[in-house]
Amino acid sequence: MGKEIYKDAIFFDLEHYLYKKPICIGVFGCCYYDSESDELKVTQYMIESKKDAPDILNLSVEYFKEMYEKHNKRYIVTFSGNNDFTVIEYLYKKNNIDFNLDEHFIKVDLQREYEKLMGANIGLKNLEKIFDINRESELISGSNLSKTFCKVMKDFDYMNRMPEEKRQRILLYNEQDVASLFRIYVDWKKFLKKEEKISSQP
């Protein structure tokens, strides 16, 4: 995993709702490093009602195409991204959206990279601790997010009744996920050096 690749990568995370099969994307989150402004540019699309479900898929395709064509991004970095890819690709197919992520991006899974290196599985929150990343956002369980998006799909007025604070909490949680992927990726070599020192000690 080369540090220089981060300039050619997007960092991707979904919050979604599944019931036996993928139902919808709740939040699409992606970021990339803008070298001109030296900052992370985060893009998020959040579902507000059932009618938004196809719109988010179309917006995600526009985003991926723009990243590929305009910004020359060639890598997509995730954490345990298989699940997210399965969901989004299933929904593309179901909605007759002709877009293939594998034709545009090389997939890099930080969980798998850690597993290859350390021979052990790890969750994102524990990996953040190793990289000294302190979250601004509260942790939200996947099941709580699923329940929220289930209500959105069943009740067209649910989002209007949801406190703004809860909406912002979900968005911040997703934003923290993609920002963490970037930071972990950039600090990966530092982590490797630390590991090499530990393993070379008698």
Disulfide bonds with the S-S distance in Angstrom:
none
